[in-house]
């Protein structure tokens, strides 16, 4: 770690096995050819750490325990990056948390054992420590880890550190205190089935002074704060190679925007440009968007 961490990240850090197929997505009882496959850092926090490092931001990340199969890959991948994971716990009797993702252009299917892990009643992630967070200028917190998630948010609130979160419902504490909440199509389908995006946004606006962004895949994005009219922005048009990590990269872009004091429209545009570059390449961890690429895409559109 060469620089003092500017951003604190808490959440899912996985080993992701990704498979890019050659000729379309899987079909029942039919053979599929694998074009490329990798085992690299993934998860919402792992991907955000990789992207922020590529954008020139120093990061401290914490969250999921690292096991015997995942830890060596994580250590090797981040050894020359400005990503501090020294506070993470190493699971000596478990391979660690992994997922498996099959990808073909716009379509992907993730597989894992998360339902089994979450239903085990056991904690398999760290407890956030105030000394790891204090001194950082911004944070990003995933919503998956119950009391520990809220603890990370409370430490940020206590110390005046703005944080970005994702997919947190309008009546959640995480949403109420967030500087930015990025709400995906998956979240709105789960929590607000049948509701128009505009009506969902109104619920979100009433509960927080922060910025809410509703993304809709390749569709129009909505963003607003309490008392404002709803703003709209179209995502950048780009040839899609893989959508894996698109949302995590958008979150990283929002975190960068908070860190650098961007206006709401600048932040949404910057995050969208980061995400557009991410989906144009595979694998994302080996080809994360660079700051000059993001600025050029914004400048030329």
Helices and strands as residue ranges (DSSP letters): E 7-11, E 14-21, E 34-42, H 43-54, E 59-63, H 71-78, E 83-84, E 98-104, E 107-111, H 114-118, H 130-133, E 138-141, H 146-158, E 162-166, H 173-176, E 180-183, H 185-191, H 197-206, E 211-214, E 221-224, E 231-233, H 246-259, H 264-279, G 284-286, H 291-299
